[in-house]
Amino acid sequence: MTTNLREYRLVFVGPGEGQTAVGDYAQDFVTAVRPHFGDVTEVRTRGPGGDTVRDIRRYRRSVAAAVAEAPNRVLVHGELAAGGAAPFWAIAGLPGTPVTATIHDPPQGVWWPAATKFMFGPTLTRKLIFHGLHYPLRPLSTKVEGIVNGRRTLFALTDTGRRSIEQRYPHTTAVYVPHIVRDRPVIQPVQERANAVGFFGHVYRGKGFEQIARIRELLPDDIAIRVAGRGTEALPRVDGIEILGGVDGPAEDAFFGSVRAIVVPYGKRHWYDETYPASGVVAHATAYRTPVVCTAYGSLAELDEQTGAVVVRTSGTDQAAVAAGLARAIEALLGDTGRLTELGEYAEKTRQARSGAATAQAYAATWAQLLARHHGGH
């Protein structure tokens, strides 16, 4: 039995564009998969802590209504991330309806299931209440998520993440499809760009931005450092480090066109547990055919030169040793034009393999099999 997704409605639930990196991913994703379905209904939420309980109830009603309008010809898919309580609760329940989700912070889809606007307050007291509730109740939230997702099909953006989901929720079906890579303008080859490296992304715990000053001290003066991304404008100013702040559109193109590699110095980001997210920064770099120099933390360990990456594997968690290892790798790469050129070519091959069209096809194949099984069992 073959399943024609064009006969189905996709009910897509996820953060809106600009609502954290997951919202940006969600926009790229739904744009890519839309042509595979007869119609798509979007229920877009705010980012972590942006929605009230009333908002979440409204999202649940919207999902239920969209499902009811297309009985037996509907698939629900959600984007689940650490603090994304609204998408999680919006797709909870729905008996008899095929539901899948992409898990952005495996092994769990949501780590803060009560992350409502009230609970996410900025004061110290509110933060103590927030974590005082979520941290000790981790076993309960894990159990609740196991009940909600039951035997659903869950997608992971790294193979490490897929394995972690299987271990925590053995009754689910975990499928690995790499992080989608956006279409971006073709810029000059890496070997023809300025002798500089870049740090890119949204500043928050675990991204390693605190390492930049130490790496600057270890690199030769002729290697420039440029930093861009949301929140980077608040970083301390250091001689020899150019901080650009958030960049979009032509400014983003220009940033990537001004560096030969992107440095990804990630470390432990989630003190609740080990998590295995894919790196949106690596996907951004790949979109611009730009190699990355990264730590081997978490899912980054899956990368290699065949994906356009230099992975620096250091023993232990000593930050000085990590910075030194990254600096040595940066200097060696930028000083070897042949190797740099080769990594740029590998990044281009990875970009093609992980394009929106390729990603959508991989999801569509899994969905078609899921729907065939679902209807075959009725």
HELIX and SHEET records of a PDB file:
HELIX    1   1 LEU A    5  GLU A    7  5                                   3    
HELIX    2   2 THR A   20  VAL A   33  1                                  14    
HELIX    3   3 ARG A   34  HIS A   36  5                                   3    
HELIX    4   4 VAL A   53  ALA A   68  1                                  16    
HELIX    5   5 ALA A   85  ALA A   90  1                                   6    
HELIX    6   6 LEU A  124  HIS A  134  1                                  11    
HELIX    7   7 ARG A  138  ASN A  149  1                                  12    
HELIX    8   8 ASP A  159  ARG A  168  1                                  10    
HELIX    9   9 VAL A  190  GLU A  192  5                                   3    
HELIX   10  10 PHE A  209  GLN A  211  5                                   3    
HELIX   11  11 ILE A  212  LEU A  218  1                                   7    
HELIX   12  12 THR A  232  ALA A  234  5                                   3    
HELIX   13  13 PRO A  250  PHE A  256  1                                   7    
HELIX   14  14 GLY A  280  ALA A  287  1                                   8    
HELIX   15  15 GLY A  298  GLU A  302  5                                   5    
HELIX   16  16 GLU A  305  THR A  307  5                                   3    
HELIX   17  17 GLN A  319  LEU A  334  1                                  16    
HELIX   18  18 THR A  337  ALA A  353  1                                  17    
HELIX   19  19 GLY A  356  GLY A  376  1                                  21    
SHEET    1   A 6 ASP A  39  THR A  45  0                                        
SHEET    2   A 6 ARG A   9  PRO A  15  1                                        
SHEET    3   A 6 VAL A  74  LEU A  80  1                                        
SHEET    4   A 6 VAL A  99  ILE A 103  1                                        
SHEET    5   A 6 THR A 153  ALA A 156  1                                        
SHEET    6   A 6 THR A 173  TYR A 176  1                                        
SHEET    1   B 6 ILE A 241  GLY A 245  0                                        
SHEET    2   B 6 ALA A 224  ALA A 228  1                                        
SHEET    3   B 6 ALA A 196  PHE A 200  1                                        
SHEET    4   B 6 ALA A 261  VAL A 264  1                                        
SHEET    5   B 6 VAL A 292  THR A 295  1                                        
SHEET    6   B 6 ALA A 309  VAL A 312  1                                        
END                                                                             
